[in-house]
Amino acid sequence: MRRVQVTEAKAKFSGLLAAVEAGETVAIMRRGRVVARLVPDASTPAAEAFRPLWDAQDEIDLVAPADFPPEPVNRL
């Protein structure tokens, strides 16, 4: 993980973003402490977010709410 001071991060921000796009993690430091991290974005499919619920189907009773007909809307 690369560590850079805030002033360097401001001066070389687009270069740091290019490094993050390439998979690198960059820690931004202020007075010797990490104040932020730039990390590559890892998208997660919705199916992965709900996988724990599917694995516990016996323990969780999921019921879809009833559909109601649309309500009339007054014209403006």
N, CA, C and O atoms as a GROMACS GRO file, in nm:
protein
  304
    1MET      N    1   0.085  -0.117   0.000
    1MET     CA    2   0.000   0.000   0.000
    1MET      C    3   0.090   0.123   0.000
    1MET      O    4   0.180   0.137   0.082
    2ARG      N    5   0.063   0.211  -0.092
    2ARG     CA    6   0.138   0.335  -0.101
    2ARG      C    7   0.083   0.434   0.000
    2ARG      O    8  -0.038   0.442   0.021
    3ARG      N    9   0.172   0.510   0.064
    3ARG     CA   10   0.130   0.613   0.160
    3ARG      C   11   0.178   0.748   0.108
    3ARG      O   12   0.294   0.764   0.072
    4VAL      N   13   0.087   0.846   0.106
    4VAL     CA   14   0.123   0.980   0.059
    4VAL      C   15   0.066   1.083   0.155
    4VAL      O   16  -0.038   1.061   0.218
    5GLN      N   17   0.134   1.194   0.166
    5GLN     CA   18   0.087   1.305   0.248
    5GLN      C   19  -0.027   1.377   0.174
    5GLN      O   20  -0.038   1.366   0.052
    6VAL      N   21  -0.109   1.448   0.248
    6VAL     CA   22  -0.223   1.519   0.190
    6VAL      C   23  -0.179   1.614   0.080
    6VAL      O   24  -0.242   1.621  -0.026
    7THR      N   25  -0.070   1.687   0.103
    7THR     CA   26  -0.025   1.784   0.001
    7THR      C   27   0.016   1.714  -0.128
    7THR      O   28  -0.013   1.764  -0.237
    8GLU      N   29   0.081   1.599  -0.117
    8GLU     CA   30   0.118   1.523  -0.236
    8GLU      C   31  -0.006   1.467  -0.305
    8GLU      O   32  -0.014   1.465  -0.428
    9ALA      N   33  -0.104   1.422  -0.225
    9ALA     CA   34  -0.226   1.368  -0.282
    9ALA      C   35  -0.301   1.475  -0.362
    9ALA      O   36  -0.356   1.447  -0.468
   10LYS      N   37  -0.303   1.598  -0.309
   10LYS     CA   38  -0.369   1.707  -0.381
   10LYS      C   39  -0.298   1.736  -0.513
   10LYS      O   40  -0.362   1.760  -0.615
   11ALA      N   41  -0.165   1.733  -0.510
   11ALA     CA   42  -0.087   1.768  -0.629
   11ALA      C   43  -0.092   1.658  -0.735
   11ALA      O   44  -0.084   1.687  -0.854
   12LYS      N   45  -0.105   1.532  -0.693
   12LYS     CA   46  -0.097   1.419  -0.786
   12LYS      C   47  -0.223   1.334  -0.786
   12LYS      O   48  -0.217   1.213  -0.804
   13PHE      N   49  -0.338   1.397  -0.764
   13PHE     CA   50  -0.462   1.323  -0.747
   13PHE      C   51  -0.495   1.235  -0.866
   13PHE      O   52  -0.529   1.118  -0.848
   14SER      N   53  -0.486   1.287  -0.988
   14SER     CA   54  -0.522   1.204  -1.104
   14SER      C   55  -0.427   1.086  -1.120
   14SER      O   56  -0.470   0.979  -1.164
   15GLY      N   57  -0.301   1.103  -1.086
   15GLY     CA   58  -0.207   0.991  -1.090
   15GLY      C   59  -0.240   0.886  -0.986
   15GLY      O   60  -0.227   0.766  -1.011
   16LEU      N   61  -0.284   0.931  -0.868
   16LEU     CA   62  -0.324   0.837  -0.764
   16LEU      C   63  -0.449   0.760  -0.807
   16LEU      O   64  -0.460   0.640  -0.781
   17LEU      N   65  -0.543   0.828  -0.872
   17LEU     CA   66  -0.662   0.759  -0.921
   17LEU      C   67  -0.626   0.654  -1.025
   17LEU      O   68  -0.686   0.546  -1.028
   18ALA      N   69  -0.529   0.685  -1.110
   18ALA     CA   70  -0.485   0.586  -1.209
   18ALA      C   71  -0.426   0.464  -1.139
   18ALA      O   72  -0.450   0.351  -1.182
   19ALA      N   73  -0.350   0.486  -1.033
   19ALA     CA   74  -0.292   0.374  -0.958
   19ALA      C   75  -0.402   0.290  -0.892
   19ALA      O   76  -0.393   0.168  -0.888
   20VAL      N   77  -0.505   0.356  -0.841
   20VAL     CA   78  -0.616   0.285  -0.777
   20VAL      C   79  -0.694   0.206  -0.882
   20VAL      O   80  -0.734   0.092  -0.857
   21GLU      N   81  -0.714   0.265  -1.000
   21GLU     CA   82  -0.782   0.192  -1.108
   21GLU      C   83  -0.703   0.068  -1.148
   21GLU      O   84  -0.762  -0.030  -1.193
   22ALA      N   85  -0.571   0.073  -1.132
   22ALA     CA   86  -0.486  -0.041  -1.165
   22ALA      C   87  -0.484  -0.145  -1.052
   22ALA      O   88  -0.418  -0.248  -1.066
   23GLY      N   89  -0.555  -0.118  -0.941
   23GLY     CA   90  -0.566  -0.216  -0.834
   23GLY      C   91  -0.490  -0.183  -0.707
   23GLY      O   92  -0.495  -0.260  -0.611
   24GLU      N   93  -0.419  -0.072  -0.705
   24GLU     CA   94  -0.340  -0.035  -0.587
   24GLU      C   95  -0.427   0.036  -0.483
   24GLU      O   96  -0.524   0.104  -0.518
   25THR      N   97  -0.393   0.021  -0.357
   25THR     CA   98  -0.457   0.095  -0.249
   25THR      C   99  -0.363   0.205  -0.204
   25THR      O  100  -0.243   0.182  -0.187
   26VAL      N  101  -0.416   0.326  -0.186
   26VAL     CA  102  -0.334   0.441  -0.147
   26VAL      C  103  -0.386   0.495  -0.014
   26VAL      O  104  -0.505   0.524  -0.001
   27ALA      N  105  -0.296   0.508   0.084
   27ALA     CA  106  -0.332   0.567   0.212
   27ALA      C  107  -0.290   0.714   0.211
   27ALA      O  108  -0.177   0.746   0.173
   28ILE      N  109  -0.380   0.801   0.251
   28ILE     CA  110  -0.351   0.945   0.257
   28ILE      C  111  -0.324   0.979   0.403
   28ILE      O  112  -0.405   0.952   0.491
   29MET      N  113  -0.208   1.040   0.426
   29MET     CA  114  -0.160   1.066   0.561
   29MET      C  115  -0.166   1.214   0.595
   29MET      O  116  -0.147   1.300   0.508
   30ARG      N  117  -0.191   1.243   0.722
   30ARG     CA  118  -0.180   1.379   0.774
   30ARG      C  119  -0.113   1.367   0.910
   30ARG      O  120  -0.162   1.298   1.000
   31ARG      N  121  -0.002   1.434   0.924
   31ARG     CA  122   0.075   1.432   1.050
   31ARG      C  123   0.105   1.291   1.098
   31ARG      O  124   0.095   1.261   1.217
   32GLY      N  125   0.142   1.204   1.002
   32GLY     CA  126   0.182   1.068   1.037
   32GLY      C  127   0.070   0.970   1.061
   32GLY      O  128   0.096   0.854   1.094
   33ARG      N  129  -0.056   1.013   1.044
   33ARG     CA  130  -0.169   0.924   1.064
   33ARG      C  131  -0.248   0.909   0.935
   33ARG      O  132  -0.263   1.005   0.859
   34VAL      N  133  -0.298   0.790   0.910
   34VAL     CA  134  -0.382   0.766   0.793
   34VAL      C  135  -0.518   0.832   0.819
   34VAL      O  136  -0.584   0.802   0.919
   35VAL      N  137  -0.559   0.921   0.728
   35VAL     CA  138  -0.689   0.987   0.742
   35VAL      C  139  -0.788   0.939   0.637
   35VAL      O  140  -0.909   0.960   0.651
   36ALA      N  141  -0.738   0.875   0.531
   36ALA     CA  142  -0.828   0.824   0.426
   36ALA      C  143  -0.754   0.718   0.346
   36ALA      O  144  -0.631   0.711   0.345
   37ARG      N  145  -0.832   0.635   0.279
   37ARG     CA  146  -0.776   0.535   0.189
   37ARG      C  147  -0.851   0.542   0.056
   37ARG      O  148  -0.973   0.555   0.052
   38LEU      N  149  -0.776   0.534  -0.051
   38LEU     CA  150  -0.834   0.519  -0.184
   38LEU      C  151  -0.820   0.372  -0.220
   38LEU      O  152  -0.708   0.320  -0.228
   39VAL      N  153  -0.932   0.305  -0.241
   39VAL     CA  154  -0.928   0.162  -0.272
   39VAL      C  155  -1.004   0.137  -0.402
   39VAL      O  156  -1.098   0.209  -0.435
   40PRO      N  157  -0.962   0.034  -0.476
   40PRO     CA  158  -1.034   0.002  -0.600
   40PRO      C  159  -1.178  -0.037  -0.569
   40PRO      O  160  -1.206  -0.101  -0.468
   41ASP      N  161  -1.268   0.002  -0.657
   41ASP     CA  162  -1.409  -0.031  -0.641
   41ASP      C  163  -1.430  -0.177  -0.677
   41ASP      O  164  -1.385  -0.222  -0.782
   42ALA      N  165  -1.496  -0.249  -0.589
   42ALA     CA  166  -1.528  -0.390  -0.614
   42ALA      C  167  -1.680  -0.402  -0.617
   42ALA      O  168  -1.744  -0.405  -0.512
   43SER      N  169  -1.736  -0.409  -0.735
   43SER     CA  170  -1.881  -0.420  -0.744
   43SER      C  171  -1.926  -0.558  -0.699
   43SER      O  172  -1.858  -0.658  -0.721
   44THR      N  173  -2.042  -0.560  -0.636
   44THR     CA  174  -2.099  -0.684  -0.584
   44THR      C  175  -2.235  -0.704  -0.647
   44THR      O  176  -2.320  -0.616  -0.639
   45PRO      N  177  -2.257  -0.818  -0.710
   45PRO     CA  178  -2.390  -0.845  -0.765
   45PRO      C  179  -2.493  -0.853  -0.654
   45PRO      O  180  -2.461  -0.892  -0.542
   46ALA      N  181  -2.615  -0.815  -0.684
   46ALA     CA  182  -2.722  -0.819  -0.584
   46ALA      C  183  -2.741  -0.960  -0.529
   46ALA      O  184  -2.773  -0.976  -0.411
   47ALA      N  185  -2.720  -1.060  -0.612
   47ALA     CA  186  -2.736  -1.198  -0.566
   47ALA      C  187  -2.642  -1.229  -0.451
   47ALA      O  188  -2.679  -1.303  -0.360
   48GLU      N  189  -2.522  -1.173  -0.452
   48GLU     CA  190  -2.427  -1.196  -0.343
   48GLU      C  191  -2.472  -1.128  -0.214
   48GLU      O  192  -2.450  -1.180  -0.105
   49ALA      N  193  -2.534  -1.012  -0.226
   49ALA     CA  194  -2.581  -0.941  -0.108
   49ALA      C  195  -2.690  -1.019  -0.036
   49ALA      O  196  -2.700  -1.012   0.087
   50PHE      N  197  -2.772  -1.093  -0.109
   50PHE     CA  198  -2.883  -1.166  -0.049
   50PHE      C  199  -2.851  -1.313  -0.022
   50PHE      O  200  -2.935  -1.384   0.033
   51ARG      N  201  -2.732  -1.359  -0.058
   51ARG     CA  202  -2.697  -1.500  -0.040
   51ARG      C  203  -2.715  -1.547   0.106
   51ARG      O  204  -2.766  -1.657   0.125
   52PRO      N  205  -2.675  -1.469   0.209
   52PRO     CA  206  -2.698  -1.517   0.346
   52PRO      C  207  -2.845  -1.544   0.378
   52PRO      O  208  -2.876  -1.634   0.455
   53LEU      N  209  -2.934  -1.466   0.319
   53LEU     CA  210  -3.077  -1.488   0.342
   53LEU      C  211  -3.124  -1.617   0.275
   53LEU      O  212  -3.205  -1.690   0.331
   54TRP      N  213  -3.072  -1.643   0.156
   54TRP     CA  214  -3.111  -1.765   0.085
   54TRP      C  215  -3.058  -1.888   0.156
   54TRP      O  216  -3.124  -1.992   0.158
   55ASP      N  217  -2.940  -1.877   0.215
   55ASP     CA  218  -2.882  -1.991   0.286
   55ASP      C  219  -2.958  -2.021   0.414
   55ASP      O  220  -2.953  -2.134   0.464
   56ALA      N  221  -3.029  -1.922   0.470
   56ALA     CA  222  -3.102  -1.940   0.596
   56ALA      C  223  -3.252  -1.941   0.572
   56ALA      O  224  -3.327  -1.886   0.653
   57GLN      N  225  -3.298  -2.002   0.466
   57GLN     CA  226  -3.441  -2.001   0.433
   57GLN      C  227  -3.527  -2.066   0.540
   57GLN      O  228  -3.642  -2.026   0.559
   58ASP      N  229  -3.473  -2.165   0.611
   58ASP     CA  230  -3.552  -2.231   0.715
   58ASP      C  231  -3.572  -2.141   0.837
   58ASP      O  232  -3.669  -2.157   0.910
   59GLU      N  233  -3.479  -2.047   0.858
   59GLU     CA  234  -3.484  -1.962   0.976
   59GLU      C  235  -3.560  -1.831   0.952
   59GLU      O  236  -3.611  -1.771   1.047
   60ILE      N  237  -3.568  -1.788   0.827
   60ILE     CA  238  -3.627  -1.658   0.795
   60ILE      C  239  -3.749  -1.681   0.707
   60ILE      O  240  -3.742  -1.751   0.606
   61ASP      N  241  -3.861  -1.623   0.746
   61ASP     CA  242  -3.983  -1.635   0.667
   61ASP      C  243  -4.004  -1.504   0.592
   61ASP      O  244  -4.052  -1.406   0.649
   62LEU      N  245  -3.968  -1.502   0.465
   62LEU     CA  246  -3.983  -1.383   0.384
   62LEU      C  247  -4.115  -1.391   0.309
   62LEU      O  248  -4.142  -1.488   0.237
   63VAL      N  249  -4.198  -1.288   0.325
   63VAL     CA  250  -4.328  -1.282   0.258
   63VAL      C  251  -4.336  -1.149   0.186
   63VAL      O  252  -4.311  -1.044   0.244
   64ALA      N  253  -4.370  -1.156   0.058
   64ALA     CA  254  -4.384  -1.033  -0.020
   64ALA      C  255  -4.510  -0.959   0.024
   64ALA      O  256  -4.612  -1.022   0.050
   65PRO      N  257  -4.504  -0.826   0.032
   65PRO     CA  258  -4.623  -0.750   0.069
   65PRO      C  259  -4.729  -0.759  -0.041
   65PRO      O  260  -4.698  -0.781  -0.158
   66ALA      N  261  -4.854  -0.741  -0.001
   66ALA     CA  262  -4.964  -0.746  -0.097
   66ALA      C  263  -4.954  -0.626  -0.191
   66ALA      O  264  -4.917  -0.516  -0.151
   67ASP      N  265  -4.988  -0.650  -0.317
   67ASP     CA  266  -4.991  -0.540  -0.414
   67ASP      C  267  -5.126  -0.470  -0.404
   67ASP      O  268  -5.230  -0.535  -0.401
   68PHE      N  269  -5.122  -0.338  -0.398
   68PHE     CA  270  -5.243  -0.258  -0.394
   68PHE      C  271  -5.261  -0.189  -0.528
   68PHE      O  272  -5.162  -0.157  -0.594
   69PRO      N  273  -5.385  -0.166  -0.570
   69PRO     CA  274  -5.406  -0.095  -0.696
   69PRO      C  275  -5.355   0.048  -0.682
   69PRO      O  276  -5.355   0.104  -0.573
   70PRO      N  277  -5.311   0.108  -0.792
   70PRO     CA  278  -5.259   0.245  -0.783
   70PRO      C  279  -5.368   0.343  -0.740
   70PRO      O  280  -5.485   0.327  -0.775
   71GLU      N  281  -5.328   0.442  -0.664
   71GLU     CA  282  -5.422   0.544  -0.618
   71GLU      C  283  -5.438   0.650  -0.726
   71GLU      O  284  -5.343   0.679  -0.798
   72PRO      N  285  -5.556   0.710  -0.736
   72PRO     CA  286  -5.575   0.816  -0.834
   72PRO      C  287  -5.493   0.939  -0.796
   72PRO      O  288  -5.472   0.968  -0.679
   73VAL      N  289  -5.448   1.009  -0.898
   73VAL     CA  290  -5.364   1.128  -0.877
   73VAL      C  291  -5.437   1.248  -0.935
   73VAL      O  292  -5.488   1.242  -1.047
   74ASN      N  293  -5.443   1.357  -0.860
   74ASN     CA  294  -5.507   1.479  -0.909
   74ASN      C  295  -5.413   1.549  -1.008
   74ASN      O  296  -5.292   1.556  -0.987
   75ARG      N  297  -5.471   1.598  -1.113
   75ARG     CA  298  -5.389   1.670  -1.214
   75ARG      C  299  -5.352   1.806  -1.159
   75ARG      O  300  -5.428   1.867  -1.084
   76LEU      N  301  -5.234   1.853  -1.197
   76LEU     CA  302  -5.187   1.984  -1.153
   76LEU      C  303  -5.241   2.094  -1.239
   76LEU      O  304  -5.211   2.211  -1.216
   0.00000   0.00000   0.00000
